Amino acid sequence: MNKKQLYQRVTKTTGIHQAQVRIILDQYFAEVKQEISSGGKVSVAEFGTFCIKKRAQRKARNVKRNTTLIIPAHYTPIFKASPKLLRLVKQLKKVRVTELQD
């Protein structure tokens, strides 16, 4: 699902005009970006937490040139799913595996 499909689905399920849904969701995404880019975290109950994590400096290899590269330390955004979301995904996985076996 992409953003446009998300807007359409929320519009369909809530009855709110798509232009208003777009404004609300775009503002939500902007607030999440702003908060995590300033070092904070955003927790959504029963969904998960958005935050940043510092990655340490590390070595990597360029196999074609047979050289070693140094990848500098940097921050990266991460999402940690809530236990409830993890259970839901696990149940869906079991259902799909069962469907494929039949």
C-alpha positions as CSV (number, residue, x, y, z in Angstrom):
1,M,0.0,0.0,0.0
2,N,1.3,3.4,-0.9
3,K,0.3,6.9,0.4
4,K,-2.4,7.4,-2.2
5,Q,-4.0,4.0,-1.4
6,L,-3.8,4.8,2.3
7,Y,-5.6,8.2,1.7
8,Q,-8.3,6.4,-0.3
9,R,-8.8,3.6,2.3
10,V,-9.1,6.1,5.2
11,T,-11.5,8.2,3.1
12,K,-13.6,5.2,2.4
13,T,-13.7,3.9,6.0
14,T,-14.2,7.3,7.7
15,G,-16.3,9.2,5.2
16,I,-14.0,12.2,5.5
17,H,-13.0,14.0,2.3
18,Q,-9.8,12.8,0.8
19,A,-8.3,16.3,0.8
20,Q,-8.8,16.5,4.6
21,V,-7.4,13.0,5.1
22,R,-4.4,14.0,3.0
23,I,-3.8,17.0,5.2
24,I,-4.2,15.1,8.5
25,L,-1.9,12.1,7.4
26,D,0.7,14.4,5.9
27,Q,0.8,16.4,9.1
28,Y,1.1,13.2,11.1
29,F,4.1,12.0,9.0
30,A,5.7,15.4,9.3
31,E,5.4,15.3,13.1
32,V,6.9,11.8,13.3
33,K,9.8,12.9,11.1
34,Q,10.4,16.1,13.1
35,E,10.3,14.2,16.5
36,I,12.7,11.4,15.5
37,S,15.0,13.7,13.6
38,S,15.4,15.7,16.8
39,G,16.4,12.6,18.7
40,G,13.0,11.8,20.2
41,K,10.7,8.9,19.7
42,V,7.0,8.4,18.8
43,S,5.0,5.6,20.4
44,V,1.7,4.6,18.9
45,A,-0.2,2.3,21.3
46,E,-0.8,-1.2,20.0
47,F,1.2,-0.4,16.8
48,G,4.8,0.4,17.6
49,T,7.6,3.0,18.2
50,F,9.5,5.1,15.7
51,C,12.9,6.3,16.9
52,I,16.5,6.6,15.7
53,K,19.5,4.3,16.5
54,K,23.2,5.2,16.2
55,R,25.1,2.7,14.1
56,A,28.8,2.3,15.0
57,Q,31.6,2.9,12.5
58,R,32.4,-0.4,10.7
59,K,34.6,-1.9,8.0
60,A,33.2,-3.2,4.7
61,R,34.7,-4.8,1.7
62,N,34.5,-3.9,-2.0
63,V,34.8,-7.3,-3.5
64,K,35.3,-6.1,-7.1
65,R,38.2,-3.9,-6.2
66,N,39.4,-6.0,-3.2
67,T,39.6,-3.0,-0.9
68,T,38.4,-2.2,2.6
69,L,36.1,0.7,3.2
70,I,35.3,2.5,6.4
71,I,31.6,3.2,6.8
72,P,31.4,6.1,9.3
73,A,29.1,6.1,12.4
74,H,25.6,7.4,11.5
75,Y,22.0,7.5,12.8
76,T,19.3,5.5,11.1
77,P,15.5,5.5,11.7
78,I,14.0,2.3,13.1
79,F,10.5,1.0,13.8
80,K,9.9,-1.4,16.7
81,A,6.6,-3.2,16.4
82,S,4.4,-3.5,19.5
83,P,3.8,-7.0,21.0
84,K,0.2,-6.9,19.9
85,L,1.2,-6.1,16.2
86,L,3.8,-8.9,16.4
87,R,1.2,-11.4,17.5
88,L,-1.2,-10.3,14.7
89,V,1.5,-10.7,12.1
90,K,2.5,-14.1,13.5
91,Q,-1.2,-15.3,13.3
92,L,-1.4,-14.1,9.7
93,K,1.8,-15.9,8.8
94,K,0.3,-19.2,10.2
95,V,-2.9,-18.7,8.3
96,R,-1.0,-18.1,5.0
97,V,1.3,-21.1,5.5
98,T,-1.8,-23.3,6.1
99,E,-3.5,-21.9,3.0
100,L,-0.5,-22.7,0.9
101,Q,-0.2,-26.3,2.2
102,D,-3.9,-27.1,1.3
